[in-house]
């Protein structure tokens, strides 16, 4: 049996303001106000950059930002699945990562991005069980979703077998 991809939550702005651009441009988009983390080799390097950019952050907050940026830039891999809960429509978009981390200007400003092939962008929330919806409702902007056999269940949805 082939190994399942990892599944990542990646929101597109606190109020969904970057969703349209993300879907249109084929990107996962993170709007953290930190410079590029390209070239950072590990979590500690990203945390240093976070603290250099915002020295007034409490250590716990700096660690959360660094962890999310590390997940997005370093640990997410080609073929992994991205889940985008769409605030604008109430639907869920699913896609596959197909390129490296970049920090670049897109039509909504400078953003942390990953190229994504969006496979389904209009999945109704009831397609997923309450347990997966709870994971998709995590407070974080970027995190791995792995509880409750998430990967196999989300792959099944992508294959048309919810």
N, C-alpha and C positions, 0 to 999 in steps of 0.2 A: 504494500500500500504506500503510495507516495506521501512524503512529508507535507503536512498542511502549512500554508503560509501563516505568518503572524498577522494579526489584525490590529490596526491602529485607529484610534479616534483622532481626528484632526479637524477642529472647528475652523470656520472661516470668518472670524470676527465675533466679538461679544454679542452683537445683535444681528449677525449674519450678513453684515455689510459687504463682505468679500466673496459671498457665495456665487453670485452671478459671474464674476470675473474668474473664479476658480474653475467653475464648470465650463465656461466658454473657452478658457485658455488651456484646459487640460492640466490643472495644477492642484496640489494641496497647498493651501496658503495659511501662514501663521503671521498674525499681526502683532508680534511682540516688538516693543520699541527698544531693540538692541541691535547693534551692528552685526554684520556677517560673522558667522562662526566657522566659515570655510577655513580649513587649515587647522582647526582645533582637533587635537588627537584624542581627547578624552573629556570626561565630565569635569575634572578639576580645571582644565584649561578653559572650558566654557564658563564655569563658575567664576573664575578670575575675571573674565571679560564682562560678565554680568555685574560684578562688584565694581569694576573699573568704570563702567558706564553709569551705574546708579549706586554710588557708595553709601547712600543712606538706607538702602534696603536692609531689612533684618536678615540675619543668616538663614533662617528657615525659608523666607520668601526667595532669597537668592538661590537657595538649593532647589526650590520647586521650579523656578524659571530655568535653571541650568539642566535639571533633569528632563524637562520637556523639550528644550532645545537639543539636548543630547539625543533623545529618542528620535526627534525629527531629522536631525542632521547626520547622526552617526549610526544609530541602531536600526532604523528603518532600511529595508533592502528592496531591491528590485523584485517584483513578484508578490510582495506583501500587499495585503488588502487595506485600503483606507476607507473608513466610515465617516461620512459627513452628514450629521443631522442638520437638516435644512430648516432654519428658523423662519425663512420667508414663506415656505410652502407647507411645513409640517411633515415633509416626506424625508426619506433617507436616501442618500446617494452612496453607491459603492463603486470603487475602482481599484485598479492595481498600480502600484508604484512602478514606474518605468524609466527612472533616471535619478541622477545624483542630486544632492542638496545644492541649492543656489540661493543667493541673496540678490534680488534684482528688482528693478523698477518694472511694475506692471501698471495697468491703467488706474489703479487705486492708490499708487504710491509704492515705496520700497517695502518689500516683504521677503520673509523667509519662505521658500517654495520648494516643492518636489514635483517633478512631472508625474502625472497620473493619467492613465487611460480610464476614463469614467465609463463603466460598463452599464450601470443602471443608475439613473438620477431621480427616479420618481417612485420609489418603493414606499407603499403605505406603511406607517408605523405598526399597525396590527399584524403585519407579516411576521414580525419578530415577537417572541414571548416577552412578558413583563420583565423577566430577569435580564434579557439582553438590552431591552430599552433602558433599564436602570443603569447598566454599564455605559450605554451611550449617553446617558444624562450625567456622567461624572462631572465634577466641578472643574476638572483640568481641561486645558485646551488640547493637549496632546497626551495620550497615554495608550498603552497596549491594553486591548480587551482580550482577556483569556479565560475568564470564569465561565462555568456552565457549558463547556464544550463549544465556546463561541466560534472558533475557527471552522469547525466542520459544519455548524449550523449556518454560518454566513456564506461559506462556499456553496452549500446546498441552495441557498436563495439565489446566488449568482448563476447557478446552473438551472434555475427554474423549478427547484424542488423545495419550497419552504416547509 
